[in-house]
Each structure stands twice: as C-alpha cells, then as structure tokens.
Amino acid sequence: MPGYLTTHVLDTAKGRPAAGLEIVLYRLENGARAEIGRKVTNEDGRTDGPILPEADFATGTYELVFRAGGYLDDTGFLGDVPVRFTMSEAAHYHVPLLLSPYGYSTYRGS
C-alpha cells in the first residue's frame, strides 16, 4: 500500500466542518524543520487531495500546523495548533483536528 497523509478539521463548537482554515505541513529531520506543503480546508473541512500525496511520501517525523487563529478570530485564545507525529510505514495516515475556541484534540483516524 502506498503511503500518503490526509487531514480534516471539524468545528465542534459550531457542529460543522471548519472551512477556510490554513494548514501547513513540515518535515522534521536532524533538528531542522522544512515546510513541504500548505493547503486550505474546503467546505467539508478537508483539503482538496492529500496534504502529502503518494509521490512525495517518506517515513519520518512530521508536523501539521493548523492556523486556528485566523479561523477562530473572535476569541484570540488559540493561535497555531501544532500536531507532531511519526509515520513509520507506507500506509494511509489520517490526522484530523477537532477544534473549538478554547481547546482541541486529535487522533489517528482512518
């Protein structure tokens, strides 16, 4: 199975997908952090295609940074929400974010 990475964002306070939220993907290697992807969520709270497609997939440590501050501009409490994780095999990794104005959670989805 080829590896790739997908994500989506759900606004748990509003009970709907978080549309228009910017997400930045970084690869972490040897103490360096390199941006390798940037997307914005659509009306379903998903990106139009994998944030890390099969052709660019490599195992390693990554960080998704959800630019929540621009989406949750009414509270000013949360800014960027970083989620750091390791992809250790070629597989489909799905890392969603459940977001509200004062908190968030994530998990490895399917």
C-alpha positions in Angstrom: 0.0 0.0 0.0 1.4 3.4 -0.9 1.8 6.0 1.8 0.0 9.3 2.0 -1.4 11.8 4.5 -4.8 13.3 4.8 -6.5 15.6 7.4 -9.7 17.4 8.1 -10.9 19.9 10.7 -14.2 19.8 12.5 -15.5 22.8 14.4 -17.0 21.2 17.5 -18.5 24.4 18.8 -20.4 25.1 15.6 -21.1 21.5 14.9 -19.8 21.7 11.3 -16.6 21.3 9.2 -14.1 24.2 9.5 -13.9 25.7 6.0 -11.2 28.1 5.1 -8.6 27.0 7.7 -5.0 27.1 6.5 -2.8 24.0 7.3 1.0 23.9 6.9 2.9 20.6 6.8 6.6 20.4 7.9 9.0 17.5 7.8 11.4 17.3 10.8 14.8 15.9 10.2 18.2 16.3 12.0 16.9 19.2 14.1 15.6 21.1 11.0 12.0 21.9 10.2 11.2 22.2 6.4 7.9 23.3 5.0 6.7 20.8 2.4 3.0 21.6 1.9 0.3 24.1 2.5 -3.4 23.8 1.9 -6.7 25.4 2.9 -9.7 23.4 4.0 -12.8 23.3 1.8 -16.5 23.3 2.7 -16.2 19.8 4.1 -13.3 20.8 6.3 -10.9 18.7 4.2 -8.1 19.6 1.8 -8.7 19.0 -1.9 -6.4 16.0 -2.1 -3.9 14.6 0.3 -1.7 17.2 2.1 1.2 14.7 1.5 0.5 12.7 -1.7 1.8 9.3 -2.5 4.5 10.7 -4.9 6.1 12.7 -2.0 5.6 10.3 0.9 8.5 9.2 3.0 8.6 7.8 6.5 9.7 10.1 9.3 8.6 12.8 11.7 6.2 15.5 10.6 4.3 18.4 12.0 0.9 19.7 10.9 0.3 23.3 11.9 -3.4 24.3 11.9 -3.6 28.1 11.6 -6.6 28.2 14.0 -6.2 31.8 15.0 -7.3 33.0 11.6 -10.3 30.8 11.7 -11.2 31.5 15.4 -10.7 35.2 15.2 -13.4 36.0 17.7 -11.7 34.8 20.9 -7.9 35.3 20.4 -7.2 32.4 22.7 -5.8 29.8 20.2 -3.3 30.7 17.5 -1.4 28.0 15.6 -2.1 24.4 16.7 0.9 22.1 16.0 0.5 18.4 15.8 3.7 16.4 15.7 3.7 12.7 14.7 5.8 10.0 13.1 4.8 8.0 10.0 6.8 4.7 10.3 5.5 2.7 7.4 3.9 3.2 4.0 0.2 3.5 4.8 -2.6 5.9 4.8 -2.3 8.3 7.7 -5.2 10.5 8.6 -4.7 13.1 11.3 -7.9 15.1 11.9 -8.4 18.0 14.3 -11.4 18.6 16.5 -11.4 22.3 17.2 -13.3 24.7 19.4 -12.5 28.3 20.5 -10.8 27.1 23.8 -9.5 23.7 23.0 -8.7 21.0 20.5 -8.0 17.3 20.2 -6.6 15.0 17.5 -6.1 11.3 16.8 -5.0 8.9 14.1 -8.1 8.3 12.0 -8.8 6.1 9.1 
